[in-house]
């Protein structure tokens, strides 16, 4: 693993623990000699995780759509700032540049990014881990929903296990380094064989 993609909010949240979690993750990425890939912003948790990684000497790749650059939200001090044409291009580039994903607290966009890479993993389009960093129990209700989806038969237990949860940045990075995707028969393969 060389580069970790972090999905997170463009807001800092109301609890200072969220900013501290982002700062700790950026420092942990740098301490391991890894690079950071993220959404390219200078605001909210995005800016905090990028600044912390840069402080620790990590290379930081930001990927930001043109429409957000025009609002002057792009981080001007990252190692490389990739300006792309759309949100779709942003997610594709972030995934291509990274070897695994950590999800910090965030809103709709953060969830959308996380669930897209989880879906890609479920479909076998990549073999990279996704870990939700559970700052102060932020992801506990989401984990309960994911468990319910598996219990109700909408998500296979092996696929439910793709959404990992860690209690610290160090544990999240360990989980990514050790991640091995499950070998399961996907429903698409069964339908194609019928």
Buried (B, 14 or more C-beta within 10 A) or exposed (E): BEBBBBBBBBBBBEEEBBBEBBBBBBBBBBBBEBBBBBBBBBBBBBBBBBBBBBEBEBBBBBBBBEEBBEEEBBBEEBBEBBBBEEBEBBBBBBBEBBBBBBBBBBEEBBEEBBBBBBEBBBEEEBEBBBBBBBBEEBBEEBBEEBBEBBEEEEBBEBBBBBBBBBEBBBBBBBBBBEBEBEEBEBEEEEEEEE
